[in-house]
Amino acid sequence: MTNTSTHHNMDSMLTLAIPLSLTEEICDFLLLNPQWASGFSIVDAQGMGQGAALLTAIEKVQGRSKRKLIMVVGEQTQLMQLVTALGEKIKNSDVAYWVTPVNSFGRF
């Protein structure tokens, strides 16, 4: 059974797809701003397609770039404030983001 009573405002998930070089800066920003991100997860990923910046020789050969995905679950309004603040700080077109609905969030 999932306890959602303390997480009733967790209606959205922000996913940031970032270059490896920005990992520490963005993690530090999130940790310093718990009002927007009380916690987050980071996973390794690879970006492919027109938006992928291929920087190294191996990335150019493989056709994909190494990335990190940072996922933050929270209230949509606060997540959009986070996107705005982070965008003002980072100013890097190689960072992509998207927000998706969360139907349920809780802890065992």
C-alpha angles and dihedrals in degrees: 000000000000121000106219097159094098093040101050094131095054095109102138144038124217115206119194119195105200140171114256091246091067097049098100095041093051094043090051090049092051093047091050091051107052090157086076101028118028088175141345144190129230125204134177115250143165125228122217134176137044094322095053114107106215105204108162129055092247091051090052091050093046094041094228137091129223111248142166123229114212114194123196122182116203147107113321095232092053093044090054089050087052091051091051094048094044092047090053091050101041103034093185121139089203089074113089125187140183135181122216132182120261114211096191138004130181147120131250 
